[in-house]
Amino acid sequence: MEGKKRYLAPVSSKSVVQIIIDRLTGAIIEGELKPGDKIPTEPELAEELQVGRNSVREAIRILVAYGVLEIRRPEGTFVCNGFSTQIINPMIYQVILQKEGSYDDLIGLRKIIENGIMTLLMEQRMSESYKAISKSCDKLLKELKREPEDVEKILEADIEFHKKVAEATENSLVMVVHDVIIQLTRASRKKTIEKVIEKGDKEYLTHKNLLEKLNGDNVNALYQAINDSYFYWKDIYK
């Protein structure tokens, strides 16, 4: 049929459910389906794609679980507006289920993401964002000076600092991936804080050196500051 949408072309029998998922997500990526758009009903999709309704139903169920689609009864099924925190969960579970060596992989992933974020911010020469990051750094310092220390509050202040850094990119995809990193490393960050306090090295947790290098123009010095900030954390489970 002339003008027929590409994602509604009949599919082959190979991994039918996955193909339907790929068609729908591909249509969203390419703008054929936009956030807030209503997708065809299950019978309509089954007829257009020439597949069984059970396959369509399973594909929609998966995309709803991932936070890509949402069902609004009785209106129908719609493309979600913006990111849902549900989309993070499959990524987290995948990492959790990895075999031996996954912690080293996580360290590498965190370095890649944070190096990229910091480099991007250095290139952007942000001013207002720097103020917000600096303010969160001051809040962290304030928590570190409290006696006795409250590890949970220090952890929240540390996470807030890193979130402000990610938010400064104004890149929604970066923030989603960064949220995954935060969730995966939360327990190890807490253990790191406890270890640092035990060793009497609270200066390590202030991020002042990192903030100073971020506001400079020497990318190698920034990378070194980021690497130094992993000194305790990288060995916490070894």
C-alpha positions in Angstrom: 0.0 0.0 0.0 1.4 3.4 -1.0 2.5 5.5 2.0 2.4 2.6 4.4 4.6 3.1 7.4 7.8 1.1 7.3 7.4 -0.3 10.8 4.1 -1.9 9.7 5.7 -4.0 6.9 5.2 -7.8 7.4 7.9 -9.5 9.4 9.7 -12.8 9.0 9.3 -15.7 11.4 12.8 -15.2 12.9 12.5 -14.0 16.6 9.1 -12.5 15.9 8.8 -10.9 19.3 12.2 -9.3 19.0 11.5 -8.1 15.5 8.3 -6.4 16.6 10.2 -4.7 19.5 12.9 -3.6 17.0 10.2 -2.3 14.6 8.5 -0.2 17.3 11.6 1.1 18.9 13.1 1.8 15.5 10.0 3.8 14.6 10.4 5.9 17.8 14.2 6.5 17.2 13.5 7.6 13.6 10.6 9.8 14.6 7.9 7.8 12.8 6.3 7.3 16.2 6.7 10.2 18.7 6.4 10.5 22.5 2.7 10.6 23.2 1.6 8.9 20.0 -0.9 6.1 20.2 0.2 2.9 18.5 -2.2 0.6 16.6 -4.2 -1.9 18.6 -2.9 -5.5 19.0 -5.3 -6.9 16.3 -4.2 -4.1 13.9 -0.5 -4.7 14.5 -1.0 -8.4 14.1 -2.7 -7.9 10.8 -0.3 -5.3 9.4 2.8 -7.2 10.5 1.3 -10.6 9.6 2.2 -12.1 12.9 0.2 -13.7 15.8 -1.5 -11.6 18.4 0.4 -13.5 21.2 3.7 -12.2 19.7 2.4 -8.7 19.5 1.1 -8.9 23.1 4.4 -10.2 24.4 6.4 -7.5 22.5 4.1 -4.8 24.0 4.4 -6.3 27.5 8.2 -6.1 27.3 8.2 -2.5 26.0 5.8 -1.5 28.8 8.1 -3.1 31.3 11.1 -1.2 29.9 9.2 2.1 30.1 9.0 2.6 26.4 5.3 2.2 26.0 2.4 2.8 28.5 -1.1 1.3 28.5 -3.8 3.8 29.2 -7.1 2.1 29.7 -9.5 2.4 27.9 -7.7 4.7 25.4 -5.0 2.3 24.2 -1.2 2.0 24.2 1.0 5.0 23.8 4.7 5.9 23.4 5.9 7.2 26.8 6.7 10.9 27.2 10.3 11.1 28.2 12.4 8.6 30.1 10.9 6.3 32.7 13.1 5.0 35.6 11.8 1.5 34.6 14.1 1.7 31.6 17.1 1.5 33.9 16.1 -1.8 35.6 16.9 -4.2 32.7 20.4 -2.6 32.4 21.0 -3.0 36.2 19.8 -6.6 36.2 22.0 -7.5 33.3 25.1 -6.2 35.1 24.1 -7.9 38.4 23.8 -11.2 36.6 27.3 -11.0 35.0 29.9 -13.6 36.0 33.2 -13.1 37.7 35.0 -9.9 36.8 31.9 -7.8 36.6 33.1 -5.4 39.3 36.3 -4.6 37.2 34.0 -4.1 34.2 31.9 -1.7 36.3 35.0 0.3 37.3 35.9 0.6 33.6 32.3 1.7 32.7 32.2 4.3 35.4 35.6 5.7 34.3 34.4 5.9 30.7 31.1 7.6 31.6 32.6 10.1 34.1 35.7 10.9 31.9 33.3 11.6 29.1 31.0 13.8 31.2 33.8 15.8 32.7 35.5 16.3 29.3 32.2 17.5 27.8 31.7 20.0 30.7 35.3 21.3 30.4 34.7 21.9 26.6 31.4 23.7 27.3 33.0 26.1 29.7 29.8 26.1 31.8 29.2 28.9 34.4 25.8 28.5 35.9 26.2 24.7 36.0 29.6 25.1 37.7 27.9 27.1 40.5 25.4 24.3 41.1 28.2 21.7 41.2 30.3 23.8 43.5 27.3 24.3 45.8 26.8 20.5 46.0 30.5 20.1 46.7 30.1 22.6 49.7 27.2 20.5 51.0 29.3 17.4 50.9 32.1 19.2 52.7 29.7 20.3 55.4 28.5 16.7 56.0 32.1 15.5 56.2 32.8 18.1 59.0 29.9 16.8 61.2 30.8 14.9 64.3 30.0 12.1 64.6 29.8 11.4 60.9 26.6 10.3 59.3 27.7 7.9 56.6 24.2 7.8 54.9 24.1 11.7 54.7 27.6 11.8 53.3 26.7 9.2 50.7 23.6 11.2 49.6 25.7 14.4 49.4 28.3 12.6 47.3 25.7 11.1 45.0 24.1 14.6 44.6 27.5 16.0 43.6 27.9 13.4 40.9 24.3 13.9 39.7 24.8 17.7 39.4 27.9 17.0 37.2 25.8 14.7 35.0 22.9 17.1 34.9 25.2 19.9 33.8 25.6 18.2 30.4 21.8 18.7 29.7 21.9 15.4 27.9 19.0 13.1 28.9 20.7 10.0 27.7 23.9 10.7 29.7 21.7 11.2 32.8 19.9 7.9 32.3 23.2 6.0 32.0 24.7 7.9 34.9 21.7 6.9 37.0 22.4 3.3 36.2 26.0 3.8 37.4 24.8 5.4 40.6 22.4 2.5 41.4 25.0 -0.2 40.6 27.7 1.5 42.8 25.6 2.8 45.7 26.6 -0.1 48.1 30.3 0.1 47.2 30.3 3.9 47.5 28.9 3.5 51.1 31.6 1.0 51.9 34.2 3.3 50.5 33.0 6.2 52.7 33.2 3.9 55.8 36.7 2.8 54.8 37.9 6.4 54.2 36.5 7.6 57.6 38.2 4.6 59.3 41.5 5.6 57.8 41.1 9.2 58.8 41.4 10.5 55.2 38.1 12.4 54.8 39.9 15.0 52.5 39.8 12.3 49.9 36.0 12.6 49.8 35.7 16.3 49.3 36.1 16.3 45.5 37.8 19.8 45.7 40.7 18.7 43.5 38.2 17.3 40.9 36.2 20.5 41.0 39.3 22.6 40.5 40.5 20.6 37.5 37.0 20.6 36.0 37.1 24.4 36.1 40.5 24.5 34.3 41.6 23.7 30.8 44.1 20.8 31.3 42.2 17.6 30.3 45.1 15.3 31.4 45.1 16.9 34.8 41.3 16.3 34.9 41.7 12.7 34.0 44.3 12.2 36.7 41.9 13.8 39.3 39.1 11.5 38.2 41.5 8.5 38.4 42.7 9.6 41.9 39.0 9.7 43.0 38.8 5.9 42.6 41.8 5.2 44.8 39.8 3.6 47.6 36.6 2.7 45.7 38.3 0.5 43.0 39.6 -2.0 45.5 36.7 -2.1 47.9 35.7 -5.7 47.0 39.2 -7.0 46.5 
